[in-house]
Amino acid sequence: MAAAVPYPVAKKVADKGIAGVLLVALSPLFGVAGVAIGVDRALCRGDRGPILYRERRISRGREFDLLKFRTLRVTALERQREGEAHARLLESDPENLTWAGRVVLKPWYLDELPQLFNVLRGEMSLVGPRPWPHSMVQDQVASGLEYRNSVMPGWTGPVQIQKGIVDPAGYTELDLGYVEACRSWSGLRLTRYDLGILWRTAKVLARGEGLTY
């Protein structure tokens, strides 16, 4: 397994501090998500089920439970119970999504808000490569890229702020560039860069350019 990339203390402190601030600042959005899910569960029997959804993902070579607001119907999740949980593969079909997931949560990425708790628990960073499930990480390792076993995944990252700008073929280079920054930059420089990514992420979220159908 690849050696863990040591994060500067400034990045660790910023992760926990900013995640805590965001949980307070974004509490109205948690409320919006909760109301949408509650209305959906009350009016649509087929959309009823747990509020939160957990997926096993990799962080520095270890599995953890990624938290999300559930956007998929329980029947869709049950169809792949025997396989590896990876909601993205099911979300491409709007028939699998709840009304709240399709209309409210996915367009503005509100389903990702609970991952701030993953950051506070030390399982994720605010900025980094997005977390992948075990099988996808293993496929990437087989191709010679082991960085997802050495870094914590991010709530957002350089790839996410390039939505619609950079060809997907260039996503790996963006991830590798960030991993190298974690290895070589000072804590202050890396923290400033992270803040810039968080700001640009906020602008992407405000445009509501999540999954659309």
VOPAGU-2260 file (C-alpha; in pm, 1 decimal, decimal comma):
REM VOPAGU-2260
SITE   aa  ch    i         X         Y         Z
SITE  MET   A    0       0,0       0,0       0,0
SITE  ALA   A    1     121,5     351,3     -80,1
SITE  ALA   A    2     260,2     555,3     210,6
SITE  ALA   A    3      22,2     815,4     350,9
SITE  VAL   A    4      82,6    1171,7     235,0
SITE  PRO   A    5     151,8    1386,9     544,3
SITE  TYR   A    6     -80,8    1688,0     557,9
SITE  PRO   A    7      44,6    2019,4     700,8
SITE  VAL   A    8     -98,1    2104,1    1041,4
SITE  ALA   A    9    -259,5    2416,5     894,0
SITE  LYS   A   10    -465,8    2201,9     654,3
SITE  LYS   A   11    -581,7    1971,8     932,8
SITE  VAL   A   12    -684,5    2263,4    1153,2
SITE  ALA   A   13    -857,1    2441,2     863,2
SITE  ASP   A   14   -1049,3    2125,7     769,8
SITE  LYS   A   15   -1202,9    2086,4    1114,6
SITE  GLY   A   16   -1258,3    2458,2    1175,0
SITE  ILE   A   17   -1413,8    2536,2     836,6
SITE  ALA   A   18   -1626,5    2219,6     841,2
SITE  GLY   A   19   -1769,7    2328,1    1175,6
SITE  VAL   A   20   -1843,0    2677,6    1045,5
SITE  LEU   A   21   -2003,9    2537,0     730,6
SITE  LEU   A   22   -2230,2    2309,6     931,7
SITE  VAL   A   23   -2365,9    2617,0    1109,3
SITE  ALA   A   24   -2373,5    2842,5     801,7
SITE  LEU   A   25   -2539,2    2578,5     583,2
SITE  SER   A   26   -2791,0    2467,9     844,8
SITE  PRO   A   27   -3073,1    2633,4     643,1
SITE  LEU   A   28   -2983,5    2404,5     351,3
SITE  PHE   A   29   -2997,1    2104,0     583,2
SITE  GLY   A   30   -3344,5    2229,5     670,0
SITE  VAL   A   31   -3442,2    2260,7     303,0
SITE  ALA   A   32   -3321,6    1906,8     237,4
SITE  GLY   A   33   -3506,8    1775,4     542,2
SITE  VAL   A   34   -3834,8    1942,9     444,7
SITE  ALA   A   35   -3810,4    1817,5      85,2
SITE  ILE   A   36   -3741,4    1462,7     201,7
SITE  GLY   A   37   -4023,1    1481,3     457,5
SITE  VAL   A   38   -4278,2    1604,8     204,5
SITE  ASP   A   39   -4165,8    1341,4     -43,7
SITE  ARG   A   40   -4198,7    1061,0     210,7
SITE  ALA   A   41   -4544,6    1183,1     311,4
SITE  LEU   A   42   -4683,3    1209,6     -40,8
SITE  CYS   A   43   -4507,0     932,0    -231,3
SITE  ARG   A   44   -4514,7     584,1     -83,1
SITE  GLY   A   45   -4252,8     458,6    -328,4
SITE  ASP   A   46   -4000,3     718,3    -206,2
SITE  ARG   A   47   -4020,9     625,3     162,4
SITE  GLY   A   48   -3715,7     493,9     341,6
SITE  PRO   A   49   -3419,5     609,0     552,5
SITE  ILE   A   50   -3312,7     972,9     529,6
SITE  LEU   A   51   -2940,3     897,8     519,0
SITE  TYR   A   52   -2757,7     662,5     287,5
SITE  ARG   A   53   -2413,8     515,0     359,1
SITE  GLU   A   54   -2162,4     398,9     100,0
SITE  ARG   A   55   -1833,5     223,0     167,5
SITE  ARG   A   56   -1548,9     430,4      26,1
SITE  ILE   A   57   -1168,9     441,5      57,5
SITE  SER   A   58    -966,4     692,4     261,1
SITE  ARG   A   59    -590,3     635,9     281,5
SITE  GLY   A   60    -639,6     269,7     200,1
SITE  ARG   A   61    -910,7     212,8     462,7
SITE  GLU   A   62   -1284,3     179,9     412,0
SITE  PHE   A   63   -1527,0     419,9     577,1
SITE  ASP   A   64   -1897,6     500,3     556,2
SITE  LEU   A   65   -1958,0     798,2     329,6
SITE  LEU   A   66   -2271,0     984,4     442,1
SITE  LYS   A   67   -2529,3    1121,0     198,4
SITE  PHE   A   68   -2891,4    1223,4     202,8
SITE  ARG   A   69   -3070,5     937,3      27,1
SITE  THR   A   70   -3171,6    1029,6    -326,7
SITE  LEU   A   71   -3245,2     678,2    -452,3
SITE  ARG   A   72   -3561,2     479,1    -404,7
SITE  VAL   A   73   -3518,4     184,2    -171,9
SITE  THR   A   74   -3619,7     -51,6    -453,3
SITE  ALA   A   75   -3325,3      74,4    -660,4
SITE  LEU   A   76   -3084,1      14,5    -374,2
SITE  GLU   A   77   -3221,4    -333,2    -314,6
SITE  ARG   A   78   -3155,3    -431,7    -676,1
SITE  GLN   A   79   -2783,0    -400,6    -622,3
SITE  ARG   A   80   -2768,5    -521,9    -263,5
SITE  GLU   A   81   -2548,4    -812,5    -367,8
SITE  GLY   A   82   -2303,0    -582,5    -544,2
SITE  GLU   A   83   -2084,9    -298,3    -426,4
SITE  ALA   A   84   -2282,5       6,2    -315,4
SITE  HIS   A   85   -2214,6     294,7    -550,7
SITE  ALA   A   86   -2510,4     527,9    -590,5
SITE  ARG   A   87   -2364,6     715,1    -888,6
SITE  LEU   A   88   -2421,4     414,1   -1111,5
SITE  LEU   A   89   -2792,1     418,9   -1026,0
SITE  GLU   A   90   -2842,2     795,3   -1026,3
SITE  SER   A   91   -2793,4     813,3   -1402,4
SITE  ASP   A   92   -3147,9     676,1   -1441,5
SITE  PRO   A   93   -3405,8     930,6   -1315,9
SITE  GLU   A   94   -3652,3     646,2   -1255,1
SITE  ASN   A   95   -3431,3     535,6    -965,5
SITE  LEU   A   96   -3446,7     874,3    -792,5
SITE  THR   A   97   -3693,6     996,6    -537,5
SITE  TRP   A   98   -3881,7    1318,0    -615,8
SITE  ALA   A   99   -3672,0    1502,4    -356,3
SITE  GLY   A  100   -3353,2    1358,4    -502,6
SITE  ARG   A  101   -3441,7    1448,8    -859,4
SITE  VAL   A  102   -3586,6    1798,0    -802,2
SITE  VAL   A  103   -3412,1    1932,9    -491,8
SITE  LEU   A  104   -3109,5    1736,0    -371,2
SITE  LYS   A  105   -2911,9    1640,0    -683,0
SITE  PRO   A  106   -2933,0    1968,8    -881,2
SITE  TRP   A  107   -2773,1    2161,6    -592,5
SITE  TYR   A  108   -2562,5    1875,6    -449,6
SITE  LEU   A  109   -2751,1    1894,2    -120,6
SITE  ASP   A  110   -2716,4    1518,4     -83,6
SITE  GLU   A  111   -2343,7    1573,1     -18,8
SITE  LEU   A  112   -2393,7    1799,5     287,0
SITE  PRO   A  113   -2373,1    1518,8     548,4
SITE  GLN   A  114   -2014,2    1454,7     439,3
SITE  LEU   A  115   -1914,6    1753,8     650,9
SITE  PHE   A  116   -1954,4    1511,2     942,4
SITE  ASN   A  117   -1708,5    1276,5     766,7
SITE  VAL   A  118   -1464,6    1568,4     762,4
SITE  LEU   A  119   -1512,2    1634,8    1134,4
SITE  ARG   A  120   -1456,8    1263,9    1203,5
SITE  GLY   A  121   -1123,2    1275,1    1020,6
SITE  GLU   A  122   -1233,2    1039,8     741,6
SITE  MET   A  123   -1226,9    1307,2     471,5
SITE  SER   A  124   -1068,2    1642,6     398,8
SITE  LEU   A  125   -1260,1    1942,6     270,4
SITE  VAL   A  126   -1046,1    1940,0     -44,9
SITE  GLY   A  127    -894,1    1643,3    -224,9
SITE  PRO   A  128    -973,1    1372,0    -481,0
SITE  ARG   A  129   -1333,3    1255,0    -444,9
SITE  PRO   A  130   -1381,6     926,0    -253,2
SITE  TRP   A  131   -1412,0     612,5    -463,8
SITE  PRO   A  132   -1541,5     265,1    -372,7
SITE  HIS   A  133   -1295,8     -20,8    -324,2
SITE  SER   A  134   -1334,8    -181,0    -668,1
SITE  MET   A  135   -1269,7     146,5    -854,7
SITE  VAL   A  136    -964,6     218,9    -639,0
SITE  GLN   A  137    -831,5    -130,3    -710,4
SITE  ASP   A  138    -879,0     -79,4   -1083,9
SITE  GLN   A  139    -689,4     248,4   -1060,7
SITE  VAL   A  140    -409,2      84,2    -860,8
SITE  ALA   A  141    -385,1    -187,3   -1126,9
SITE  SER   A  142    -326,2      88,0   -1383,2
SITE  GLY   A  143     -33,9     218,2   -1174,8
SITE  LEU   A  144    -202,3     499,5    -980,6
SITE  GLU   A  145    -202,3     448,4    -602,7
SITE  TYR   A  146    -269,2     800,9    -477,9
SITE  ARG   A  147    -619,2     724,8    -346,7
SITE  ASN   A  148    -458,6     485,8     -98,4
SITE  SER   A  149    -230,2     759,2      33,1
SITE  VAL   A  150    -456,4    1066,0      66,7
SITE  MET   A  151    -784,9    1146,2     233,2
SITE  PRO   A  152   -1068,5    1201,7     -12,7
SITE  GLY   A  153   -1220,1    1546,8     -41,7
SITE  TRP   A  154   -1569,2    1690,8      -3,3
SITE  THR   A  155   -1474,9    1890,6    -311,6
SITE  GLY   A  156   -1157,4    1925,8    -516,1
SITE  PRO   A  157    -985,9    2064,9    -825,5
SITE  VAL   A  158   -1193,8    1834,1   -1046,2
SITE  GLN   A  159   -1530,3    1948,4    -908,5
SITE  ILE   A  160   -1469,5    2318,0    -982,8
SITE  GLN   A  161   -1395,6    2234,3   -1348,8
SITE  LYS   A  162   -1747,8    2106,5   -1420,7
SITE  GLY   A  163   -1809,1    2142,1   -1793,2
SITE  ILE   A  164   -1467,6    2305,5   -1851,7
SITE  VAL   A  165   -1203,6    2031,3   -1847,5
SITE  ASP   A  166   -1237,3    1709,5   -2045,8
SITE  PRO   A  167   -1287,1    1411,8   -1806,8
SITE  ALA   A  168    -966,2    1262,9   -1943,9
SITE  GLY   A  169    -779,5    1535,4   -1755,9
SITE  TYR   A  170    -935,7    1467,5   -1414,6
SITE  THR   A  171    -656,8    1234,8   -1301,5
SITE  GLU   A  172    -394,4    1500,0   -1375,3
SITE  LEU   A  173    -587,2    1749,0   -1161,9
SITE  ASP   A  174    -597,6    1498,5    -875,4
SITE  LEU   A  175    -227,2    1420,8    -908,2
SITE  GLY   A  176    -145,0    1791,3    -911,8
SITE  TYR   A  177    -330,4    1838,0    -584,3
SITE  VAL   A  178    -160,7    1537,1    -423,5
SITE  GLU   A  179     179,0    1682,8    -519,4
SITE  ALA   A  180      74,6    2016,4    -366,7
SITE  CYS   A  181      -5,0    1835,6     -39,6
SITE  ARG   A  182     343,6    1684,0     -43,6
SITE  SER   A  183     543,0    1993,3    -130,6
SITE  TRP   A  184     358,7    2315,2     -44,8
SITE  SER   A  185     371,3    2496,2     286,9
SITE  GLY   A  186      67,5    2471,7     511,3
SITE  LEU   A  187     -23,4    2836,0     454,8
SITE  ARG   A  188      -1,6    2812,3      75,7
SITE  LEU   A  189    -205,4    2490,6      67,6
SITE  THR   A  190    -470,8    2637,4     297,1
SITE  ARG   A  191    -507,0    2944,6      75,9
SITE  TYR   A  192    -544,3    2717,1    -226,7
SITE  ASP   A  193    -807,2    2509,0     -46,3
SITE  LEU   A  194   -1002,5    2823,6      39,0
SITE  GLY   A  195    -997,1    2923,2    -327,6
SITE  ILE   A  196   -1135,2    2582,9    -428,3
SITE  LEU   A  197   -1409,3    2605,8    -165,1
SITE  TRP   A  198   -1508,8    2950,4    -294,0
SITE  ARG   A  199   -1521,9    2831,5    -654,3
SITE  THR   A  200   -1719,0    2525,0    -540,5
SITE  ALA   A  201   -1977,8    2756,4    -382,5
SITE  LYS   A  202   -2023,8    2929,0    -717,6
SITE  VAL   A  203   -2073,3    2593,6    -893,3
SITE  LEU   A  204   -2334,4    2495,8    -632,0
SITE  ALA   A  205   -2516,1    2827,3    -670,0
SITE  ARG   A  206   -2566,0    2758,0   -1041,9
SITE  GLY   A  207   -2757,6    2437,7    -964,2
SITE  GLU   A  208   -2569,5    2235,1   -1222,9
SITE  GLY   A  209   -2590,7    1894,7   -1059,6
SITE  LEU   A  210   -2766,1    1603,5   -1222,4
SITE  THR   A  211   -3031,4    1728,1   -1464,9
SITE  TYR   A  212   -3287,2    1531,6   -1668,1
